[in-house]
Amino acid sequence: FYLVKLNNMSKIDDMALFVQIVKTGGLAAAGRKIGLSPASITLRLNALERRYHTRLLNRTTRKISLTDAGSRFFEACLRVVEEVENAEALLRAADENLSGRLRITAPSDFGRQYVAPALSEYVGLYPGVIPQLHLTDNVVDLVEEGYDLAIRYGNLPDSNLVVRHLASNYRVLVASPGYLEKQGRPGHPDDLARHRCLVLERFGEPLDEWRFVFDGRHKSVRVRPALTSNDGAVIRQWTLADGGIAYKSIRDVQGDLDKGRLQTVLDDYVVGFQSSDVLTTGLQFVFPSRRYMPRHVEAFVEFFRTRLS
């Protein structure tokens, strides 16, 4: 009985080691991470491959890569290691004070306006929590990058992620009063061809197809970017500075609209105002696929949901 238990623990340790090797990208890097020599790492990896009679990694002097079997094994190991970590987290959850690392990724503009101040307030309540906030308008791999939580707009096709609805949202076209006074107000989506359009860029490609409803149908209009950026907050700043017209989520610009710094245009044509796009551009919490969530992560989720509402 005890030999079986020890053998199972050894297997879990080897799975955790294999996860570290893949995440760090090499045997030497994994050894430095967990305090083992490259020779020890190599011996344990060789023993792991002998145990299952299959090659898990292709290794050269410069890099490693997963075999097909190794890729499947890595995903399974990742789930096992997460379950063990979550089980330990449940035992630690009995502590009255929340603590632990909290890694979050969020859209740039929304993150600056909402997530960053919420994190500051949350850490004031729970000083034992160590937050790391990564702002990007690109979609990142939560598992590979080691994030606890993402906040994203829109529905996500990856079924391996856990998604919780956070808030409704829709997109609007906005411009500053100064820009509209100089350049005039567009009356139809086709009029955008003569306007300066400020376009978000993702993975090096401009998101220059803007969605509208006219002639009773949903249509996309490809605009010509006057300025592009991969940072949504920069797009909003350009818009405030009379730079042109931008296609923004309502939550990013609501404060500017309330204070008159920006105005919406083409309301009769924008998909969001037709109420048909609210769900597809909604704001979501996204988590790595796992059954249990560390207590300090769950607490922030509820804290932020309440604060945002």
C-alpha positions as CSV (number, residue, x, y, z in Angstrom):
1,F,0.0,0.0,0.0
2,Y,2.7,2.5,1.0
3,L,4.8,1.6,-2.0
4,V,1.8,2.3,-4.3
5,K,1.4,5.7,-2.6
6,L,5.1,6.6,-2.9
7,N,5.0,5.5,-6.6
8,N,2.0,7.7,-7.3
9,M,3.7,10.7,-5.6
10,S,6.8,10.0,-7.7
11,K,4.6,10.1,-10.8
12,I,3.1,13.5,-9.8
13,D,6.6,14.9,-9.1
14,D,7.7,13.7,-12.6
15,M,4.6,15.3,-14.2
16,A,5.4,18.6,-12.4
17,L,9.0,18.3,-13.6
18,F,7.8,17.7,-17.2
19,V,5.5,20.7,-17.0
20,Q,8.4,22.9,-15.9
21,I,10.6,21.6,-18.7
22,V,8.0,22.5,-21.3
23,K,7.1,25.9,-19.8
24,T,10.7,27.0,-19.4
25,G,11.7,25.7,-22.8
26,G,14.7,23.6,-21.8
27,L,16.2,21.2,-19.3
28,A,18.8,23.6,-18.0
29,A,16.2,26.3,-17.5
30,A,13.9,23.9,-15.7
31,G,16.8,22.8,-13.5
32,R,17.5,26.4,-12.5
33,K,13.9,26.9,-11.7
34,I,13.6,24.0,-9.3
35,G,17.2,23.7,-8.1
36,L,18.3,20.5,-9.9
37,S,21.3,20.0,-12.2
38,P,20.9,19.4,-15.9
39,A,22.2,15.9,-15.5
40,S,19.5,15.1,-12.8
41,I,16.8,16.6,-15.1
42,T,18.0,14.5,-18.0
43,L,18.0,11.3,-15.9
44,R,14.5,11.9,-14.7
45,L,13.2,12.7,-18.2
46,N,14.8,9.6,-19.6
47,A,13.2,7.5,-16.8
48,L,9.9,9.1,-17.6
49,E,10.1,8.2,-21.3
50,R,11.2,4.7,-20.4
51,R,8.3,4.3,-18.0
52,Y,5.8,5.0,-20.8
53,H,7.8,3.6,-23.7
54,T,7.5,6.7,-25.8
55,R,9.5,9.8,-26.7
56,L,8.0,12.9,-25.2
57,L,10.5,15.5,-26.4
58,N,12.6,16.1,-29.4
59,R,15.9,17.4,-28.0
60,T,18.8,19.2,-29.7
61,T,21.7,21.2,-28.2
62,R,19.7,24.4,-28.8
63,K,16.1,23.7,-28.2
64,I,13.4,21.2,-27.3
65,S,10.0,20.5,-28.9
66,L,7.1,18.3,-28.0
67,T,6.3,15.1,-29.9
68,D,2.6,14.4,-30.6
69,A,2.6,12.1,-27.6
70,G,4.4,14.6,-25.5
71,S,1.9,17.3,-26.4
72,R,-1.0,15.2,-25.2
73,F,0.9,14.1,-22.1
74,F,1.8,17.8,-21.3
75,E,-1.9,18.8,-21.4
76,A,-2.8,15.9,-19.1
77,C,0.1,16.7,-16.7
78,L,-0.9,20.3,-16.6
79,R,-4.4,19.3,-15.4
80,V,-3.0,17.0,-12.7
81,V,-0.5,19.6,-11.5
82,E,-3.3,22.3,-11.3
83,E,-5.5,20.0,-9.4
84,V,-2.8,19.3,-6.8
85,E,-2.1,23.1,-6.5
86,N,-5.8,23.8,-6.2
87,A,-6.1,21.1,-3.5
88,E,-3.3,22.8,-1.6
89,A,-5.0,26.2,-2.1
90,L,-8.2,24.8,-0.5
91,L,-6.2,23.9,2.6
92,R,-4.6,27.3,2.7
93,A,-8.0,29.0,2.2
94,A,-8.8,28.4,5.9
95,D,-6.4,31.4,6.6
96,E,-8.4,34.5,7.3
97,N,-6.2,36.8,5.2
98,L,-6.0,36.3,1.5
99,S,-2.5,36.0,0.0
100,G,-0.8,34.8,-3.2
101,R,0.2,35.9,-6.6
102,L,-2.6,37.3,-8.9
103,R,-1.7,37.6,-12.6
104,I,-4.3,39.3,-14.7
105,T,-4.4,40.4,-18.3
106,A,-6.9,42.9,-19.7
107,P,-7.5,45.2,-22.7
108,S,-5.3,48.2,-22.5
109,D,-7.9,51.0,-22.3
110,F,-10.3,49.1,-20.0
111,G,-7.4,47.9,-17.9
112,R,-6.1,51.4,-17.2
113,Q,-9.5,52.9,-16.4
114,Y,-11.1,50.1,-14.4
115,V,-8.8,47.1,-13.6
116,A,-5.7,49.1,-12.4
117,P,-7.6,51.2,-9.8
118,A,-9.6,48.2,-8.6
119,L,-6.4,46.2,-8.1
120,S,-4.9,49.0,-6.1
121,E,-8.0,49.1,-3.9
122,Y,-8.1,45.3,-3.5
123,V,-4.5,45.1,-2.5
124,G,-5.2,47.8,0.1
125,L,-7.7,45.4,1.6
126,Y,-5.5,42.3,1.3
127,P,-1.8,43.3,1.4
128,G,-0.8,39.6,1.1
129,V,-1.9,39.5,-2.5
130,I,0.8,40.3,-5.0
131,P,-0.8,41.5,-8.3
132,Q,0.7,41.5,-11.8
133,L,-1.3,43.4,-14.4
134,H,-0.5,42.9,-18.1
135,L,-2.4,45.2,-20.5
136,T,-2.7,44.2,-24.1
137,D,-5.4,44.3,-26.8
138,N,-4.0,41.0,-28.2
139,V,-5.4,37.6,-27.0
140,V,-2.8,35.8,-24.9
141,D,-2.4,32.2,-24.0
142,L,-3.5,32.0,-20.3
143,V,-2.0,28.6,-19.7
144,E,1.3,29.1,-21.5
145,E,1.8,32.6,-20.0
146,G,0.7,31.5,-16.5
147,Y,-2.2,34.0,-16.0
148,D,-4.8,33.4,-13.3
149,L,-7.4,35.5,-15.0
150,A,-8.2,37.5,-18.2
151,I,-10.8,40.1,-18.8
152,R,-11.8,40.2,-22.4
153,Y,-14.4,41.6,-24.8
154,G,-16.4,39.2,-26.9
155,N,-17.0,35.5,-27.1
156,L,-14.1,33.1,-27.1
157,P,-13.8,30.0,-29.4
158,D,-11.4,28.1,-27.1
159,S,-13.5,25.5,-25.3
160,N,-10.5,24.7,-23.0
161,L,-11.0,28.0,-21.2
162,V,-13.6,28.8,-18.5
163,V,-15.7,31.9,-19.3
164,R,-17.9,33.9,-16.9
165,H,-20.1,36.8,-18.1
166,L,-19.0,40.0,-16.4
167,A,-21.1,42.8,-18.0
168,S,-22.9,43.8,-21.2
169,N,-21.1,45.9,-23.7
170,Y,-21.5,47.3,-27.2
171,R,-19.4,49.3,-29.6
172,V,-19.9,52.9,-30.8
173,L,-18.4,55.3,-33.2
174,V,-17.0,58.3,-31.4
175,A,-15.3,61.6,-32.3
176,S,-14.5,64.8,-30.4
177,P,-16.6,67.9,-30.8
178,G,-13.6,69.7,-32.2
179,Y,-13.1,67.2,-34.9
180,L,-16.8,67.2,-35.9
181,E,-16.8,71.0,-36.0
182,K,-13.9,71.0,-38.4
183,Q,-14.7,67.9,-40.5
184,G,-18.5,67.6,-40.3
185,R,-20.6,64.7,-39.0
186,P,-20.9,61.6,-41.2
187,G,-24.5,60.8,-42.2
188,H,-23.9,57.3,-43.6
189,P,-21.2,54.6,-43.2
190,D,-20.0,55.3,-46.7
191,D,-19.1,58.9,-45.6
192,L,-16.3,57.4,-43.5
193,A,-14.2,57.3,-46.7
194,R,-13.6,61.0,-46.4
195,H,-13.0,61.0,-42.6
196,R,-9.9,60.2,-40.5
197,C,-10.4,56.8,-39.0
198,L,-8.4,55.7,-36.0
199,V,-7.9,52.0,-36.1
200,L,-6.8,49.4,-33.5
201,E,-4.2,46.9,-34.7
202,R,-4.0,43.3,-33.5
203,F,-1.0,41.0,-34.3
204,G,0.2,43.5,-36.8
205,E,-3.1,43.7,-38.7
206,P,-5.4,46.7,-38.6
207,L,-9.0,45.9,-37.5
208,D,-10.3,48.1,-40.3
209,E,-13.6,46.3,-41.0
210,W,-16.3,48.2,-39.0
211,R,-19.7,46.6,-38.6
212,F,-23.0,48.4,-39.3
213,V,-26.7,47.8,-40.1
214,F,-28.1,49.5,-43.1
215,D,-30.6,48.5,-45.8
216,G,-31.9,46.1,-43.2
217,R,-28.8,44.0,-43.1
218,H,-25.5,43.7,-41.2
219,K,-22.7,44.9,-43.4
220,S,-19.0,45.6,-42.9
221,V,-17.3,48.7,-44.2
222,R,-13.6,48.7,-44.7
223,V,-12.2,52.0,-43.6
224,R,-8.9,53.6,-44.5
225,P,-6.8,54.1,-41.3
226,A,-5.4,57.5,-40.7
227,L,-3.6,56.3,-37.6
228,T,-3.2,52.8,-36.1
229,S,-2.1,51.5,-32.8
230,N,-2.1,48.2,-31.0
231,D,-3.1,50.1,-27.8
232,G,-6.7,50.9,-27.3
233,A,-5.9,53.7,-24.8
234,V,-3.8,55.4,-27.5
235,I,-6.7,55.3,-29.9
236,R,-8.9,57.0,-27.3
237,Q,-6.3,59.7,-26.6
238,W,-6.0,60.4,-30.4
239,T,-9.8,60.7,-30.5
240,L,-9.9,63.1,-27.6
241,A,-7.2,65.2,-29.4
242,D,-9.4,65.8,-32.4
243,G,-7.6,63.1,-34.3
244,G,-10.5,61.4,-36.0
245,I,-13.3,58.8,-35.6
246,A,-12.8,55.7,-33.5
247,Y,-14.7,52.4,-33.1
248,K,-14.7,51.8,-29.4
249,S,-16.4,49.7,-26.7
250,I,-18.9,51.8,-24.8
251,R,-17.3,51.1,-21.5
252,D,-14.0,52.6,-22.7
253,V,-15.6,55.9,-23.7
254,Q,-18.6,56.2,-21.4
255,G,-16.8,58.7,-19.1
256,D,-15.8,60.8,-22.0
257,L,-19.3,60.8,-23.4
258,D,-20.8,61.7,-20.0
259,K,-18.5,64.7,-19.8
260,G,-19.0,65.9,-23.4
261,R,-15.4,65.2,-24.4
262,L,-16.6,62.8,-27.1
263,Q,-19.8,62.3,-29.1
264,T,-21.3,59.3,-30.8
265,V,-21.9,59.4,-34.6
266,L,-23.9,57.2,-37.0
267,D,-26.0,55.9,-34.1
268,D,-28.7,54.7,-36.5
269,Y,-26.2,52.4,-38.3
270,V,-23.9,51.2,-35.5
271,V,-24.6,47.5,-34.7
272,G,-24.4,48.1,-30.9
273,F,-27.3,50.5,-31.0
274,Q,-29.4,47.8,-32.6
275,S,-28.9,45.7,-29.5
276,S,-28.0,42.7,-31.6
277,D,-24.3,42.9,-30.8
278,V,-24.4,43.3,-27.1
279,L,-23.8,39.6,-26.3
280,T,-21.1,39.0,-28.9
281,T,-19.0,42.0,-27.6
282,G,-19.9,41.4,-23.9
283,L,-17.2,41.7,-21.2
284,Q,-16.0,38.3,-19.9
285,F,-13.9,36.9,-17.1
286,V,-11.7,34.1,-18.6
287,F,-9.9,31.5,-16.6
288,P,-7.5,28.6,-17.4
289,S,-9.4,25.3,-17.5
290,R,-9.5,24.0,-13.9
291,R,-12.0,22.9,-11.4
292,Y,-10.9,24.9,-8.4
293,M,-9.8,28.5,-8.2
294,P,-7.4,30.0,-5.6
295,R,-9.4,31.9,-3.0
296,H,-7.6,35.2,-3.6
297,V,-8.5,35.0,-7.3
298,E,-12.1,34.2,-6.7
299,A,-12.3,37.0,-4.1
300,F,-10.9,39.5,-6.7
301,V,-13.5,38.3,-9.3
302,E,-16.4,39.1,-6.9
303,F,-14.7,42.3,-5.7
304,F,-14.3,43.6,-9.3
305,R,-17.8,42.5,-10.4
306,T,-19.3,44.4,-7.5
307,R,-17.1,47.5,-8.1
308,L,-17.8,47.6,-11.8
309,S,-21.6,47.3,-11.3
